Amino acid sequence: MPEYLHPGVYIEEIPRGPRPIEGVPTSTAGFLLAAERGPLQPTRITGDSEYTRWFGELDHSVRGFFENGGKRLVVCRVVSSSARTSQAKIGDFVLAAMGPGAWGQRLWVKIAPSSTRDGKDIPVGFRLRVALFAPGNTPHDCFDGPALMPKPALVEDHDDLVTEPRSIDHFAKRLGADSALISLRAGNESATSPPPVFNGTLTDGCNGAPLEAADYEPVLAALEQEREVALVYSPAADEPTQRLLVEHCEKVKFRFAVLDAPRGVAPTTLEPRRHIADSACAAYYAPWLEIQDSGKSHWVPPGGHVLGIYARTDLERGVHQAPANAAVRGASGLEFSITDRDQEILTPRGVNAIRAFDGRGIRAWGARTLASQAEWKYVNVRRQLIYLEHSIDEGTQWVVFEPNGEPLWAQVRTSVEQFLFAQWRSGAFLGARPEEAFFVRCDRTTMTQNDIDSGQLICLVGFAPLKPAEFVVLRIGHRLQSS
């Protein structure tokens, strides 16, 4: 209760109604990629150009994601545990490439006094310039000398950097925010002198051993902290890695994995439930897609394009809509042609086919999870449950440590009911009336006195999901004209 200590007018804000629950994002995808270069921490990407700036050559799966309607991507670069970062020691400072790999040896770095002078014609700091050269090109000084060939693929210029920690131009702050190529750290944190002049390359970088499933484990651990990620994918991952993706989604609870069939394997021989997992948190797609890039044909796994369809469907229709019977943009062909008879084998096994139809193009033609349980066999039903669970979880965090009594139960009931009512009105549930579509109970029927004494608030929520019209049957007959 407010405390009034002197005469006067007091204004109090009165809460209006229950606290609203907002829907969480459902189309943000986390991609685990063996990118050419780039940082190891999860990085948010919103377009092709942003990807190429941070990670180098555009991955075809990333391109397929954005081409098919994806908007937000969290890229996680995967490297071998034995990979090393290119670097150079200059005085008390260490220059290092932005992430491990041999690519860092294609950098040319130049450190010199800044171009800005103070009133006494003294440089205000130092200038760091870095150039990245394409594979096969020898790096060279391309800054102050004659225009030598070849030209660098990417150049960064960071001027007026300082060593004063409180300045917004401190080298660690500026490079950490702006550079996709280089980092600089001081051996002595209290160093006040700028780094010495440097003009050369970095050394000792290597890619390490070929990637194994164990190399994905630290990346998935880092991805756990990215709460907005709802979809997880790694292009052309092998079966041990795919099992890790499914385990990750089951552990985090609010995520769904998309898996690729291996290239060169006839779809009718695939049995992902037996070889990967029997799980409601993943969907499996075949076959590989043919795409055109710069006049050349490439075979790419289907998952990136499919995730773009997921995002497009979520944004246009809602997460309750099955991401199927949707055109696969950018695909010009399929590795295998799947027939109706083939799909009779694939669908019960949880393999979602991508098929080509005359006059309708290439389309995603399946919406099954890898679950053998009938109630979770559809992708949209499982993802809708994830969406509702995550939204209610986020929207009711305020309840923790509140007095556990009737007033709180009523508030929780009303908040959840209003959220579900908005979902029903948007067409997300089955049922002509709200009471047919969902229910919310949070009262003495859901909690015993022992539950209350143990500090538990139990709310029971149920909904009627919309299942896709997977098999459309039209029964047609003719009617005789009566006399």
NUDRENBA-30011 format. One record per residue (C-alpha): residue in three letters; residue number from 1; z, y, x. Coordinates in nm, 3 decimals. Layout:
N
<pt ALA NUM <Z Y X>>
...
This chain:
483
<pt MET 1 <0.000 0.000 0.000>>
<pt PRO 2 <-0.072 0.354 0.127>>
<pt GLU 3 <0.224 0.560 0.241>>
<pt TYR 4 <0.251 0.921 0.121>>
<pt LEU 5 <0.473 1.143 0.336>>
<pt HIS 6 <0.391 1.496 0.221>>
<pt PRO 7 <0.269 1.665 -0.100>>
<pt GLY 8 <-0.106 1.698 -0.131>>
<pt VAL 9 <-0.427 1.541 -0.261>>
<pt TYR 10 <-0.506 1.190 -0.134>>
<pt ILE 11 <-0.845 1.024 -0.169>>
<pt GLU 12 <-0.860 0.647 -0.175>>
<pt GLU 13 <-1.172 0.431 -0.162>>
<pt ILE 14 <-1.164 0.152 -0.418>>
<pt PRO 15 <-1.364 -0.166 -0.343>>
<pt ARG 16 <-1.630 -0.222 -0.604>>
<pt GLY 17 <-1.686 -0.579 -0.714>>
<pt PRO 18 <-1.702 -0.892 -0.498>>
<pt ARG 19 <-1.827 -0.887 -0.142>>
<pt PRO 20 <-2.201 -0.969 -0.141>>
<pt ILE 21 <-2.345 -1.263 0.053>>
<pt GLU 22 <-2.668 -1.190 0.237>>
<pt GLY 23 <-2.927 -1.455 0.315>>
<pt VAL 24 <-2.957 -1.545 0.683>>
<pt PRO 25 <-3.294 -1.547 0.866>>
<pt THR 26 <-3.478 -1.878 0.835>>
<pt SER 27 <-3.797 -1.821 1.033>>
<pt THR 28 <-3.666 -1.733 1.381>>
<pt ALA 29 <-3.777 -2.012 1.615>>
<pt GLY 30 <-3.639 -2.116 1.951>>
<pt PHE 31 <-3.907 -2.244 2.190>>
<pt LEU 32 <-3.810 -2.443 2.500>>
<pt LEU 33 <-4.098 -2.397 2.743>>
<pt ALA 34 <-4.184 -2.476 3.103>>
<pt ALA 35 <-4.314 -2.120 3.140>>
<pt GLU 36 <-4.489 -1.999 3.456>>
<pt ARG 37 <-4.214 -1.748 3.534>>
<pt GLY 38 <-3.942 -1.542 3.375>>
<pt PRO 39 <-3.566 -1.530 3.312>>
<pt LEU 40 <-3.361 -1.835 3.224>>
<pt GLN 41 <-3.153 -1.676 2.950>>
<pt PRO 42 <-3.291 -1.690 2.592>>
<pt THR 43 <-3.528 -1.396 2.543>>
<pt ARG 44 <-3.643 -1.249 2.210>>
<pt ILE 45 <-4.021 -1.214 2.175>>
<pt THR 46 <-4.215 -1.056 1.889>>
<pt GLY 47 <-4.576 -1.086 2.006>>
<pt ASP 48 <-4.825 -1.230 2.256>>
<pt SER 49 <-4.821 -0.928 2.488>>
<pt GLU 50 <-4.443 -0.934 2.511>>
<pt TYR 51 <-4.455 -1.301 2.606>>
<pt THR 52 <-4.711 -1.248 2.884>>
<pt ARG 53 <-4.506 -0.962 3.026>>
<pt TRP 54 <-4.194 -1.174 3.063>>
<pt PHE 55 <-4.326 -1.527 3.108>>
<pt GLY 56 <-4.682 -1.504 3.239>>
<pt GLU 57 <-4.984 -1.687 3.104>>
<pt LEU 58 <-4.973 -1.718 2.725>>
<pt ASP 59 <-4.868 -2.060 2.606>>
<pt HIS 60 <-5.102 -2.197 2.338>>
<pt SER 61 <-4.810 -2.304 2.118>>
<pt VAL 62 <-4.668 -1.950 2.128>>
<pt ARG 63 <-5.009 -1.813 2.038>>
<pt GLY 64 <-5.033 -2.061 1.749>>
<pt PHE 65 <-4.689 -1.958 1.622>>
<pt PHE 66 <-4.779 -1.589 1.598>>
<pt GLU 67 <-5.133 -1.658 1.475>>
<pt ASN 68 <-4.999 -1.860 1.181>>
<pt GLY 69 <-4.749 -1.601 1.064>>
<pt GLY 70 <-4.447 -1.626 1.296>>
<pt LYS 71 <-4.264 -1.299 1.362>>
<pt ARG 72 <-3.959 -1.368 1.578>>
<pt LEU 73 <-3.935 -1.605 1.870>>
<pt VAL 74 <-3.654 -1.682 2.114>>
<pt VAL 75 <-3.808 -1.821 2.433>>
<pt CYS 76 <-3.597 -2.043 2.659>>
<pt ARG 77 <-3.756 -2.114 2.995>>
<pt VAL 78 <-3.691 -2.465 3.125>>
<pt VAL 79 <-3.695 -2.530 3.501>>
<pt SER 80 <-3.605 -2.822 3.722>>
<pt SER 81 <-3.248 -2.842 3.846>>
<pt SER 82 <-3.390 -2.845 4.200>>
<pt ALA 83 <-3.600 -2.527 4.156>>
<pt ARG 84 <-3.515 -2.235 4.386>>
<pt THR 85 <-3.556 -1.860 4.344>>
<pt SER 86 <-3.768 -1.657 4.588>>
<pt GLN 87 <-3.565 -1.387 4.760>>
<pt ALA 88 <-3.525 -1.161 5.063>>
<pt LYS 89 <-3.212 -1.017 5.225>>
<pt ILE 90 <-3.234 -0.651 5.324>>
<pt GLY 91 <-2.921 -0.507 5.474>>
<pt ASP 92 <-2.630 -0.560 5.234>>
<pt PHE 93 <-2.869 -0.616 4.943>>
<pt VAL 94 <-3.055 -0.922 4.810>>
<pt LEU 95 <-3.393 -0.897 4.638>>
<pt ALA 96 <-3.466 -1.191 4.408>>
<pt ALA 97 <-3.747 -1.289 4.174>>
<pt MET 98 <-3.665 -1.286 3.802>>
<pt GLY 99 <-3.605 -1.658 3.770>>
<pt PRO 100 <-3.667 -1.966 3.986>>
<pt GLY 101 <-4.003 -2.104 4.091>>
<pt ALA 102 <-4.272 -2.073 4.355>>
<pt TRP 103 <-4.429 -1.787 4.157>>
<pt GLY 104 <-4.186 -1.544 4.324>>
<pt GLN 105 <-4.370 -1.588 4.653>>
<pt ARG 106 <-4.665 -1.406 4.494>>
<pt LEU 107 <-4.460 -1.084 4.469>>
<pt TRP 108 <-4.503 -0.789 4.704>>
<pt VAL 109 <-4.204 -0.554 4.704>>
<pt LYS 110 <-4.179 -0.204 4.850>>
<pt ILE 111 <-3.854 -0.005 4.874>>
<pt ALA 112 <-3.868 0.356 4.989>>
<pt PRO 113 <-3.689 0.687 4.920>>
<pt SER 114 <-3.741 0.819 4.568>>
<pt SER 115 <-4.018 1.066 4.496>>
<pt THR 116 <-3.775 1.316 4.341>>
<pt ARG 117 <-3.596 1.559 4.575>>
<pt ASP 118 <-3.286 1.771 4.525>>
<pt GLY 119 <-3.248 2.139 4.621>>
<pt LYS 120 <-3.216 2.045 4.989>>
<pt ASP 121 <-3.531 1.832 4.982>>
<pt ILE 122 <-3.326 1.513 5.001>>
<pt PRO 123 <-3.432 1.211 4.791>>
<pt VAL 124 <-3.204 1.165 4.489>>
<pt GLY 125 <-3.217 0.788 4.527>>
<pt PHE 126 <-3.464 0.516 4.612>>
<pt ARG 127 <-3.785 0.378 4.466>>
<pt LEU 128 <-3.860 0.009 4.412>>
<pt ARG 129 <-4.216 -0.101 4.343>>
<pt VAL 130 <-4.323 -0.460 4.287>>
<pt ALA 131 <-4.663 -0.624 4.236>>
<pt LEU 132 <-4.734 -0.975 4.111>>
<pt PHE 133 <-5.057 -1.142 4.225>>
<pt ALA 134 <-5.243 -1.416 4.040>>
<pt PRO 135 <-5.218 -1.778 4.160>>
<pt GLY 136 <-5.436 -1.835 4.465>>
<pt ASN 137 <-5.433 -1.468 4.568>>
<pt THR 138 <-5.247 -1.360 4.881>>
<pt PRO 139 <-5.000 -1.078 4.810>>
<pt HIS 140 <-5.047 -0.755 5.008>>
<pt ASP 141 <-4.937 -0.390 5.011>>
<pt CYS 142 <-5.130 -0.239 4.722>>
<pt PHE 143 <-4.926 0.081 4.680>>
<pt ASP 144 <-4.987 0.345 4.946>>
<pt GLY 145 <-5.269 0.206 5.157>>
<pt PRO 146 <-5.642 0.171 5.080>>
<pt ALA 147 <-5.740 -0.011 4.763>>
<pt LEU 148 <-5.754 -0.366 4.892>>
<pt MET 149 <-5.873 -0.663 4.692>>
<pt PRO 150 <-5.762 -0.858 4.504>>
<pt LYS 151 <-5.576 -0.630 4.268>>
<pt PRO 152 <-5.235 -0.740 4.138>>
<pt ALA 153 <-5.200 -0.892 3.792>>
<pt LEU 154 <-4.888 -0.688 3.710>>
<pt VAL 155 <-4.721 -0.384 3.870>>
<pt GLU 156 <-4.380 -0.226 3.811>>
<pt ASP 157 <-4.258 0.108 3.946>>
<pt HIS 158 <-3.886 0.190 3.930>>
<pt ASP 159 <-3.820 0.538 4.073>>
<pt ASP 160 <-3.503 0.742 4.121>>
<pt LEU 161 <-3.270 0.442 4.133>>
<pt VAL 162 <-2.916 0.517 4.254>>
<pt THR 163 <-2.608 0.323 4.368>>
<pt GLU 164 <-2.357 0.522 4.163>>
<pt PRO 165 <-2.216 0.261 3.917>>
<pt ARG 166 <-2.146 0.518 3.643>>
<pt SER 167 <-2.501 0.657 3.642>>
<pt ILE 168 <-2.756 0.547 3.383>>
<pt ASP 169 <-2.997 0.519 3.677>>
<pt HIS 170 <-2.785 0.262 3.859>>
<pt PHE 171 <-3.028 0.006 4.001>>
<pt ALA 172 <-2.865 -0.293 3.826>>
<pt LYS 173 <-2.879 -0.123 3.483>>
<pt ARG 174 <-3.237 -0.003 3.521>>
<pt LEU 175 <-3.381 -0.325 3.662>>
<pt GLY 176 <-3.182 -0.540 3.419>>
<pt ALA 177 <-3.331 -0.354 3.123>>
<pt ASP 178 <-3.684 -0.281 3.244>>
<pt SER 179 <-3.799 -0.533 3.504>>
<pt ALA 180 <-3.966 -0.863 3.418>>
<pt LEU 181 <-4.025 -0.947 3.784>>
<pt ILE 182 <-3.738 -0.856 4.016>>
<pt SER 183 <-3.362 -0.818 4.049>>
<pt LEU 184 <-3.153 -0.644 4.314>>
<pt ARG 185 <-2.789 -0.706 4.388>>
<pt ALA 186 <-2.553 -0.561 4.644>>
<pt GLY 187 <-2.339 -0.784 4.863>>
<pt ASN 188 <-2.069 -0.518 4.847>>
<pt GLU 189 <-2.008 -0.389 4.494>>
<pt SER 190 <-1.869 -0.063 4.626>>
<pt ALA 191 <-2.178 0.009 4.837>>
<pt THR 192 <-2.287 0.372 4.810>>
<pt SER 193 <-2.580 0.374 5.054>>
<pt PRO 194 <-2.924 0.282 4.917>>
<pt PRO 195 <-3.094 -0.033 5.044>>
<pt PRO 196 <-3.300 0.005 5.364>>
<pt VAL 197 <-3.675 0.050 5.356>>
<pt PHE 198 <-3.856 -0.278 5.281>>
<pt ASN 199 <-4.223 -0.370 5.252>>
<pt GLY 200 <-4.305 -0.738 5.215>>
<pt THR 201 <-4.282 -1.064 5.024>>
<pt LEU 202 <-4.006 -1.294 4.907>>
<pt THR 203 <-3.958 -1.646 5.040>>
<pt ASP 204 <-3.797 -1.986 4.980>>
<pt GLY 205 <-3.897 -2.023 4.613>>
<pt CYS 206 <-4.002 -2.363 4.479>>
<pt ASN 207 <-4.063 -2.533 4.144>>
<pt GLY 208 <-3.856 -2.840 4.226>>
<pt ALA 209 <-3.900 -3.189 4.088>>
<pt PRO 210 <-4.090 -3.263 3.765>>
<pt LEU 211 <-3.894 -3.182 3.450>>
<pt GLU 212 <-3.668 -3.446 3.297>>
<pt ALA 213 <-3.474 -3.455 2.970>>
<pt ALA 214 <-3.155 -3.360 3.158>>
<pt ASP 215 <-3.314 -3.025 3.253>>
<pt TYR 216 <-3.318 -2.930 2.884>>
<pt GLU 217 <-2.944 -2.977 2.832>>
<pt PRO 218 <-2.826 -2.644 2.986>>
<pt VAL 219 <-3.103 -2.462 2.799>>
<pt LEU 220 <-2.993 -2.609 2.466>>
<pt ALA 221 <-2.633 -2.516 2.549>>
<pt ALA 222 <-2.741 -2.155 2.602>>
<pt LEU 223 <-2.943 -2.162 2.279>>
<pt GLU 224 <-2.630 -2.254 2.082>>
<pt GLN 225 <-2.514 -1.894 2.122>>
<pt GLU 226 <-2.827 -1.753 1.950>>
<pt ARG 227 <-2.702 -1.766 1.590>>
<pt GLU 228 <-3.020 -1.630 1.433>>
<pt VAL 229 <-3.232 -1.924 1.554>>
<pt ALA 230 <-3.310 -2.157 1.263>>
<pt LEU 231 <-3.594 -2.365 1.409>>
<pt VAL 232 <-3.615 -2.546 1.744>>
<pt TYR 233 <-3.924 -2.676 1.925>>
<pt SER 234 <-4.047 -2.785 2.266>>
<pt PRO 235 <-4.425 -2.837 2.303>>
<pt ALA 236 <-4.538 -3.190 2.390>>
<pt ALA 237 <-4.182 -3.304 2.466>>
<pt ASP 238 <-4.128 -3.669 2.554>>
<pt GLU 239 <-3.911 -3.894 2.338>>
<pt PRO 240 <-3.582 -3.848 2.533>>
<pt THR 241 <-3.624 -3.470 2.506>>
<pt GLN 242 <-3.707 -3.495 2.136>>
<pt ARG 243 <-3.387 -3.693 2.081>>
<pt LEU 244 <-3.196 -3.411 2.254>>
<pt LEU 245 <-3.355 -3.157 2.016>>
<pt VAL 246 <-3.251 -3.359 1.711>>
<pt GLU 247 <-2.896 -3.405 1.847>>
<pt HIS 248 <-2.878 -3.031 1.911>>
<pt CYS 249 <-2.974 -2.951 1.550>>
<pt GLU 250 <-2.724 -3.201 1.411>>
<pt LYS 251 <-2.451 -3.055 1.632>>
<pt VAL 252 <-2.522 -2.689 1.552>>
<pt LYS 253 <-2.575 -2.784 1.181>>
<pt PHE 254 <-2.779 -2.480 1.083>>
<pt ARG 255 <-3.103 -2.571 1.264>>
<pt PHE 256 <-3.414 -2.780 1.210>>
<pt ALA 257 <-3.640 -2.934 1.478>>
<pt VAL 258 <-4.016 -2.979 1.474>>
<pt LEU 259 <-4.153 -3.263 1.689>>
<pt ASP 260 <-4.501 -3.348 1.816>>
<pt ALA 261 <-4.675 -3.682 1.829>>
<pt PRO 262 <-4.789 -3.774 2.182>>
<pt ARG 263 <-5.149 -3.706 2.272>>
<pt GLY 264 <-5.395 -3.995 2.273>>
<pt VAL 265 <-5.188 -4.218 2.044>>
<pt ALA 266 <-5.346 -4.324 1.715>>
<pt PRO 267 <-5.133 -4.177 1.434>>
<pt THR 268 <-5.113 -4.507 1.242>>
<pt THR 269 <-4.919 -4.663 1.533>>
<pt LEU 270 <-4.646 -4.395 1.527>>
<pt GLU 271 <-4.294 -4.485 1.412>>
<pt PRO 272 <-4.075 -4.185 1.497>>
<pt ARG 273 <-3.773 -4.305 1.298>>
<pt ARG 274 <-3.753 -4.613 1.517>>
<pt HIS 275 <-3.826 -4.448 1.852>>
<pt ILE 276 <-3.667 -4.102 1.813>>
<pt ALA 277 <-3.419 -4.062 1.529>>
<pt ASP 278 <-3.352 -4.123 1.162>>
<pt SER 279 <-3.249 -3.767 1.082>>
<pt ALA 280 <-3.280 -3.507 0.809>>
<pt CYS 281 <-3.278 -3.232 1.074>>
<pt ALA 282 <-3.630 -3.291 1.208>>
<pt ALA 283 <-3.992 -3.327 1.103>>
<pt TYR 284 <-4.272 -3.500 1.297>>
<pt TYR 285 <-4.638 -3.393 1.305>>
<pt ALA 286 <-4.967 -3.551 1.416>>
<pt PRO 287 <-5.235 -3.527 1.551>>
<pt TRP 288 <-5.302 -3.270 1.826>>
<pt LEU 289 <-5.520 -2.968 1.752>>
<pt GLU 290 <-5.834 -2.838 1.918>>
<pt ILE 291 <-5.840 -2.462 1.971>>
<pt GLN 292 <-6.085 -2.220 2.133>>
<pt ASP 293 <-5.972 -1.978 2.402>>
<pt SER 294 <-6.209 -1.760 2.607>>
<pt GLY 295 <-6.501 -1.980 2.512>>
<pt LYS 296 <-6.327 -2.302 2.618>>
<pt SER 297 <-6.179 -2.584 2.411>>
<pt HIS 298 <-5.817 -2.687 2.457>>
<pt TRP 299 <-5.607 -2.964 2.305>>
<pt VAL 300 <-5.262 -2.841 2.202>>
<pt PRO 301 <-4.966 -3.005 2.027>>
<pt PRO 302 <-4.937 -2.908 1.660>>
<pt GLY 303 <-4.574 -2.791 1.650>>
<pt GLY 304 <-4.627 -2.425 1.744>>
<pt HIS 305 <-4.889 -2.379 1.472>>
<pt VAL 306 <-4.673 -2.568 1.221>>
<pt LEU 307 <-4.371 -2.347 1.294>>
<pt GLY 308 <-4.590 -2.045 1.228>>
<pt ILE 309 <-4.666 -2.201 0.887>>
<pt TYR 310 <-4.292 -2.249 0.829>>
<pt ALA 311 <-4.234 -1.880 0.902>>
<pt ARG 312 <-4.529 -1.770 0.690>>
<pt THR 313 <-4.417 -1.981 0.395>>
<pt ASP 314 <-4.058 -1.855 0.423>>
<pt LEU 315 <-4.169 -1.493 0.424>>
<pt GLU 316 <-4.429 -1.524 0.147>>
<pt ARG 317 <-4.268 -1.778 -0.087>>
<pt GLY 318 <-3.918 -1.861 0.031>>
<pt VAL 319 <-3.747 -2.142 0.219>>
<pt HIS 320 <-3.747 -2.354 -0.099>>
<pt GLN 321 <-4.127 -2.380 -0.079>>
<pt ALA 322 <-4.259 -2.684 0.110>>
<pt PRO 323 <-4.452 -2.574 0.424>>
<pt ALA 324 <-4.750 -2.789 0.334>>
<pt ASN 325 <-5.103 -2.755 0.192>>
<pt ALA 326 <-5.128 -2.447 0.417>>
<pt ALA 327 <-5.422 -2.366 0.641>>
<pt VAL 328 <-5.367 -2.412 1.014>>
<pt ARG 329 <-5.505 -2.089 1.154>>
<pt GLY 330 <-5.676 -2.103 1.491>>
<pt ALA 331 <-5.748 -2.478 1.485>>
<pt SER 332 <-6.112 -2.579 1.521>>
<pt GLY 333 <-6.072 -2.956 1.528>>
<pt LEU 334 <-5.836 -3.254 1.530>>
<pt GLU 335 <-5.782 -3.526 1.789>>
<pt PHE 336 <-5.787 -3.791 1.516>>
<pt SER 337 <-5.929 -3.784 1.164>>
<pt ILE 338 <-5.667 -3.905 0.916>>
<pt THR 339 <-5.785 -4.061 0.590>>
<pt ASP 340 <-5.606 -4.123 0.261>>
<pt ARG 341 <-5.555 -4.486 0.363>>
<pt ASP 342 <-5.405 -4.376 0.696>>
<pt GLN 343 <-5.166 -4.145 0.519>>
<pt GLU 344 <-5.044 -4.427 0.298>>
<pt ILE 345 <-4.903 -4.570 0.622>>
<pt LEU 346 <-4.784 -4.246 0.779>>
<pt THR 347 <-4.598 -4.079 0.491>>
<pt PRO 348 <-4.335 -4.355 0.439>>
<pt ARG 349 <-4.271 -4.347 0.815>>
<pt GLY 350 <-4.196 -3.975 0.813>>
<pt VAL 351 <-4.515 -3.868 0.994>>
<pt ASN 352 <-4.660 -3.546 0.853>>
<pt ALA 353 <-5.036 -3.551 0.883>>
<pt ILE 354 <-5.259 -3.258 0.967>>
<pt ARG 355 <-5.594 -3.317 0.804>>
<pt ALA 356 <-5.937 -3.162 0.774>>
<pt PHE 357 <-6.085 -3.122 0.423>>
<pt ASP 358 <-6.441 -3.030 0.333>>
<pt GLY 359 <-6.453 -2.670 0.217>>
<pt ARG 360 <-6.077 -2.618 0.270>>
<pt GLY 361 <-6.044 -2.640 0.646>>
<pt ILE 362 <-5.760 -2.790 0.848>>
<pt ARG 363 <-5.428 -2.806 0.666>>
<pt ALA 364 <-5.073 -2.928 0.713>>
<pt TRP 365 <-5.064 -3.217 0.468>>
<pt GLY 366 <-4.708 -3.344 0.471>>
<pt ALA 367 <-4.354 -3.221 0.408>>
<pt ARG 368 <-4.131 -3.514 0.505>>
<pt THR 369 <-3.827 -3.518 0.732>>
<pt LEU 370 <-3.737 -3.814 0.954>>
<pt ALA 371 <-3.459 -3.914 0.713>>
<pt SER 372 <-3.475 -4.252 0.545>>
<pt GLN 373 <-3.232 -4.126 0.277>>
<pt ALA 374 <-3.430 -4.036 -0.035>>
<pt GLU 375 <-3.225 -3.723 -0.111>>
<pt TRP 376 <-3.318 -3.561 0.224>>
<pt LYS 377 <-3.675 -3.678 0.264>>
<pt TYR 378 <-3.835 -3.336 0.203>>
<pt VAL 379 <-3.842 -3.059 0.463>>
<pt ASN 380 <-3.792 -2.775 0.215>>
<pt VAL 381 <-3.490 -2.942 0.045>>
<pt ARG 382 <-3.312 -2.989 0.376>>
<pt ARG 383 <-3.398 -2.642 0.504>>
<pt GLN 384 <-3.289 -2.485 0.176>>
<pt LEU 385 <-2.950 -2.654 0.208>>
<pt ILE 386 <-2.923 -2.527 0.567>>
<pt TYR 387 <-3.008 -2.176 0.445>>
<pt LEU 388 <-2.749 -2.183 0.166>>
<pt GLU 389 <-2.478 -2.331 0.389>>
<pt HIS 390 <-2.539 -2.083 0.669>>
<pt SER 391 <-2.557 -1.783 0.434>>
<pt ILE 392 <-2.235 -1.876 0.252>>
<pt ASP 393 <-2.065 -1.951 0.584>>
<pt GLU 394 <-2.159 -1.608 0.723>>
<pt GLY 395 <-2.083 -1.428 0.398>>
<pt THR 396 <-1.734 -1.567 0.350>>
<pt GLN 397 <-1.589 -1.516 0.698>>
<pt TRP 398 <-1.374 -1.239 0.554>>
<pt VAL 399 <-1.177 -1.498 0.357>>
<pt VAL 400 <-1.001 -1.642 0.664>>
<pt PHE 401 <-0.625 -1.555 0.668>>
<pt GLU 402 <-0.640 -1.390 0.322>>
<pt PRO 403 <-0.356 -1.488 0.081>>
<pt ASN 404 <-0.462 -1.823 -0.059>>
<pt GLY 405 <-0.410 -1.774 -0.432>>
<pt GLU 406 <-0.586 -1.720 -0.763>>
<pt PRO 407 <-0.715 -1.366 -0.686>>
<pt LEU 408 <-0.883 -1.490 -0.367>>
<pt TRP 409 <-1.032 -1.793 -0.540>>
<pt ALA 410 <-1.181 -1.570 -0.807>>
<pt GLN 411 <-1.336 -1.343 -0.545>>
<pt VAL 412 <-1.488 -1.637 -0.359>>
<pt ARG 413 <-1.625 -1.786 -0.681>>
<pt THR 414 <-1.783 -1.459 -0.788>>
<pt SER 415 <-1.938 -1.389 -0.447>>
<pt VAL 416 <-2.097 -1.733 -0.422>>
<pt GLU 417 <-2.209 -1.733 -0.787>>
<pt GLN 418 <-2.383 -1.398 -0.750>>
<pt PHE 419 <-2.561 -1.517 -0.436>>
<pt LEU 420 <-2.678 -1.838 -0.605>>
<pt PHE 421 <-2.777 -1.649 -0.921>>
<pt ALA 422 <-3.008 -1.430 -0.713>>
<pt GLN 423 <-3.160 -1.747 -0.563>>
<pt TRP 424 <-3.214 -1.896 -0.909>>
<pt ARG 425 <-3.380 -1.577 -1.036>>
<pt SER 426 <-3.622 -1.589 -0.742>>
<pt GLY 427 <-3.728 -1.939 -0.851>>
<pt ALA 428 <-3.549 -2.132 -0.578>>
<pt PHE 429 <-3.364 -2.378 -0.805>>
<pt LEU 430 <-3.456 -2.624 -1.077>>
<pt GLY 431 <-3.319 -2.536 -1.418>>
<pt ALA 432 <-3.401 -2.310 -1.710>>
<pt ARG 433 <-3.051 -2.161 -1.714>>
<pt PRO 434 <-2.804 -2.077 -1.436>>
<pt GLU 435 <-2.560 -2.347 -1.548>>
<pt GLU 436 <-2.840 -2.603 -1.513>>
<pt ALA 437 <-2.936 -2.478 -1.169>>
<pt PHE 438 <-2.602 -2.447 -0.986>>
<pt PHE 439 <-2.226 -2.451 -1.015>>
<pt VAL 440 <-1.935 -2.307 -0.815>>
<pt ARG 441 <-1.576 -2.426 -0.846>>
<pt CYS 442 <-1.283 -2.287 -0.653>>
<pt ASP 443 <-0.955 -2.346 -0.839>>
<pt ARG 444 <-0.681 -2.600 -0.893>>
<pt THR 445 <-0.942 -2.867 -0.966>>
<pt THR 446 <-1.078 -2.847 -0.611>>
<pt MET 447 <-0.745 -2.806 -0.429>>
<pt THR 448 <-0.418 -2.992 -0.446>>
<pt GLN 449 <-0.088 -2.828 -0.365>>
<pt ASN 450 <-0.095 -3.018 -0.035>>
<pt ASP 451 <-0.431 -2.854 0.047>>
<pt ILE 452 <-0.288 -2.511 -0.027>>
<pt ASP 453 <0.025 -2.581 0.177>>
<pt SER 454 <-0.201 -2.691 0.464>>
<pt GLY 455 <-0.380 -2.356 0.456>>
<pt GLN 456 <-0.705 -2.492 0.308>>
<pt LEU 457 <-0.928 -2.316 0.058>>
<pt ILE 458 <-1.181 -2.560 -0.087>>
<pt CYS 459 <-1.484 -2.435 -0.277>>
<pt LEU 460 <-1.722 -2.686 -0.437>>
<pt VAL 461 <-2.085 -2.573 -0.466>>
<pt GLY 462 <-2.377 -2.764 -0.614>>
<pt PHE 463 <-2.741 -2.677 -0.676>>
<pt ALA 464 <-3.055 -2.841 -0.814>>
<pt PRO 465 <-3.328 -2.822 -0.550>>
<pt LEU 466 <-3.696 -2.795 -0.626>>
<pt LYS 467 <-3.884 -3.089 -0.481>>
<pt PRO 468 <-4.254 -3.061 -0.396>>
<pt ALA 469 <-4.517 -3.204 -0.628>>
<pt GLU 470 <-4.625 -3.449 -0.360>>
<pt PHE 471 <-4.809 -3.686 -0.592>>
<pt VAL 472 <-4.994 -3.505 -0.869>>
<pt VAL 473 <-5.098 -3.742 -1.148>>
<pt LEU 474 <-5.333 -3.623 -1.420>>
<pt ARG 475 <-5.361 -3.865 -1.710>>
<pt ILE 476 <-5.681 -3.796 -1.896>>
<pt GLY 477 <-5.817 -3.966 -2.205>>
<pt HIS 478 <-6.071 -3.888 -2.473>>
<pt ARG 479 <-5.991 -3.834 -2.837>>
<pt LEU 480 <-6.210 -3.963 -3.115>>
<pt GLN 481 <-6.309 -3.716 -3.384>>
<pt SER 482 <-6.142 -3.819 -3.709>>
<pt SER 483 <-6.362 -3.849 -4.015>>
